């Protein structure tokens, strides 16, 4: 009996020594990796330097000595605990972007690194291009690799894959002023069975002729009702005015195309435009007093000045 107790004590002692050694090694590894990443000095790096600043994931796999899951958790916690909240200049990535890029290189199935990471980049750090690139990376994984993972993993970790496209659509629309690409993403998100019904309605509206203008105008009206800042309200009203003009020109051009189609013409010239104006009794002035003009590209423009809103001409 005494011999058994002595053997058990020896085993427990070995286990304790192994545990202490392992904990110490992991702690040393975390310190080593922290020093390496600090030495990279990747904060506020211009995008054109990405190829020089991107840390090789193969190197990190090698120096992790089989403890890659612990390293990933450490990188993720470091990213979430980053204290910098200032907006980076346009076209510049914060250190957080490179950390998230590294995490998703090492684990391409890390859903929260994509979704929460893109939110942090776009909203907190004002790095819209970084958020866009991270979400495009997520879409590539979703399209080419996700189906190879176990169903249980997909149901727990990737149960809402449509949210990637929804967030990317938001980034395109609100951060990059790009309605055409946002429309593509919203329509893609609506195709998933788990997607909410409002996305289906939004998708149908966007696919309709002139639907992007309608959605853009309603969004600007909603934003205007939601702000009390006079400067913001003034900007939104200016954008609303410009988008109304763009919408008018779009529909007039569509009407002219339908006229040409009825004449079995693919393109029209100045004479076609003049006949169209006469037949349809079109005023040569837009509702804002500008002169309507037929341009060399075969379309109609106006002398009323307006800015491009949400990437819509």
N, C-alpha and C positions, 0 to 999 in steps of 0.2 A: 504494500500500500504506500509506504514511504517513497519507494522507488518511482511509482507512478506520479506522485505529487512532484518529485524532483524533475521528472521528465517534462511534466506539464509546465512547470515554472520555467524550464529552459526554453520550451517552445514559445511561451508568452514573451520571454525576454527577447528571443530572436525576432518575434513579430513586432515588438515595440521598437527594437533597433531598426528594423526594416522600414517601419512607418516613419520614424524620425528622420532616417536617411532620405526617404522619398520626399517628405515634406520639405526638407532642407534643399534637396535638389530642385524641386519645382520652384521654390522661392528664389533660388539662385538663377534659375532659367528665366523667371519673370523679370528679375532685375537686369539680367544680361540683355534680354529682348528690349526692355524699356530703354536702356542706354543706346542700343543700336538704332531704335526708331527715333529717339531724340536726336541722334547724330545725323539723321537724314535731313532735318531742317526743311520739311516740306510745306510749312505754312505759307500761304499767300504766294503760290507759284503760278505763273502764267500757263494756260493750257498747252501752249506750244512746247513747253518743257516737260510735259507729262512723260514722254518716253525716257527722259533722263532721270525723272524723280520716282517713277513707279518702282516699288520694291518688289523684287523677284520672289513670288510665292514659293518657288522650289527651294530657295535658300532658307526661308522660314521653316518649311517642312523638315529640312535637314537638321537645322539647329534646335528644333523642338524635341528631338530625341524620343519620338513616339508619344509625346504629350500634346499633340495638336489640339484636341478638344479643349484642354485647359487653356492653351494659348488663345484660341478663338474666343473663349469666354472672357479672358482678360482683355483682349483687344476691344470686345464689344462693350464691356463695362467702362473701359477707358474712354471710349467714344461717347457714351451716354453721360459720363461725368465731366466732360469737357466744359470748362467755365466760360470760354470765349463765346460771346453772343453778338458781337458787332458784325455789321454787314460787310462782306468783302467787296472790293470794287468789281464792276462788271468784267467778266472774262477771267476772273481769278478764282482759284479753288482754295478753300481753307484746308487745314491739316485733316479735318474730319473726313473730307471727301476721299483722301488717299487711304485713310484707315478703313473706311467702308469698302473701298475698291479692293483692298487687300483681303479683308474678311470674306468678301464674296468670290474672290479668286480661290481662296482656300476651301470655302464651303459654298458652292454655287446654289445650294438649296436653302440658304439662311434667309427665310422669308422676311423676318423682322428687320434684318439689316437693310434689305431693299426698301420696305414700306416705311418703317419708322425713320430709317436713315434719310430717305428722300424728303420726308416731311421736315426733318431737322435742317437739311441743306437748303430747301426752298424757302421755308418760313423763317427760320432763325438766322441763318447765315446769308440769305439772299443769293445763294449759288444755284440759280435755276438750271444752268447748263449741266452742272454736276448732278443735280437731282434727275434731270432728263436722261443723262447717260447711264446712271445707276438703274433707273427703271427700264430702259431699253435692254440693259443686261439681264434684268429679271425676266423680261418677256422672252428673250432668247432661251433662257433656262426653261421657262414654262412651256415653250413650244417644242423644244428638242429633248429635254431630259426628264421633266417631271413625271411623265407617264411610266418611266422605268422604275420609279420608287414604289414601295409597298403602299397599299391602299390606306392602311392605318396611318402612315406618315402623312399622306396627302390630306386625309380627313382632319388631322390634328394641326399640322403645320401650314398646309396650303388649302384650307377649306374655302377661302374666298379669293381665288385667283383673279377674279374680275376686278378686284380693287386695285391691282397693279395698273391696269389700263385706265381705270377711272382717275387715279392719282396722276398718271402721266397726262391724261387729257386736261386735268386741272393745271398742271405745270405749263403745258403748251398754251392754254388759253389765258390764264391769269398772270403767269410769270414771263412768258415768252411772246405774248401778244400774237398767237398763231392759231386762229380759229380753224383753218383747213386741217391741220394735223390733229388738233383737239377733237374735231368732229370724227375723224377716223378712229381715235381711241375710245370715245364715248360709244360709238357704234359697235366697236369690238367688245367692249365691256357688257353691252346689252345682250350679246349672244349667249352669255353663260346662264344656265338654268337658275343659279343662285342669285343672279342680279335682281335688284328691286324693280318693280314695274315702272317707276318713273324714268328709268334709263331706256326702256323700250319706247316710251312716248317721246323722250328726247331724241332718240335715234331716228324715229320716223320724221320728226320735225326737221332734223338736220338734213335728211335725205331729200326732203321736198325742195322744189325750185325756190331759191331765195330763203330757204330755211335757216341758213347760217346767219343771215342778216337779222331775221326775226328773233332768233335766240340771243344774238348779241345785243339787240336793242332792249329786250326784256331783262337781260342781265344788268345792263347799265342802269335801267330804271330801278331795279331792285337795289343795286349798290347806292344809288342816289338817295333812296328812301332810308337807307341804313346808316347814313353818315350825317353828322352835324358840323363837320369841318367845312368851312366855307371854301377853302382852297381846293379840297378834294371834290366838293360838290361842283365847283366851277369847271374843274377838269372833266368830270363825268358828263356834265351838260355839253361841253364842247365836243367830247367824243360822241355823244348821242346825236348831236347835230350833224357831225361829219358822217356818221354811219347812216343816217337818214338819207343824206345826199347820195352816198354810195349805193344804197338800196334802190333809190329811184333810178339811177343810171343803169344798174344791173337789170332791173325789170324792163326798162326801155330797150336795152340791147337784146334781151330775150324776146321781146315783142317784135323787134326788127328781124331777128333770126327766124321767127315763125312766119313772118311775111315772106322772107326769101324762100323758105322751105315750100310755101304754097305756090311760089313761082318756079319751083324746081331749080332753085339756085342755091349753091353752097356758100358763095360769097357775093357781096354786093358792093357796088361802087357809089359814087356821089349821086348819079342819076337815080339809082334804086332808092337811095335815102330820100331824095326829093319827092319821088312818087309815093313812097311810104308815108311821108309827112302829109302830103296832100290827101291821100286816101283815108288815112286814119285821123285826119284833122289834128295832128300833133302840133302843139305850140312850140315855137323855136326858142322859148324861154322856159327855164325850169321854175319850180314853185318859189325859188329864192331869188329870182330875177336874173340869173345867169344865162348866158347864151349857150344853146346846145350846138355842138359842132360835130361834124363827121370827120374822123381822122383817117390817116393813110392806112392804118391797120384794119380798117373796115368796121370800126366800132364808133360808138357815140360817146362824147365827153361833154363836160360843161365848163364854163369859165368861172363858175362859183368855186372858190377855194375850199378845200376840205382835206383833212389828214387821214392817213390809213389807220384804221382801227381793227384790232384783232387780226391783222394780216389780210383784211378784206379790202379789195380795190373799190 
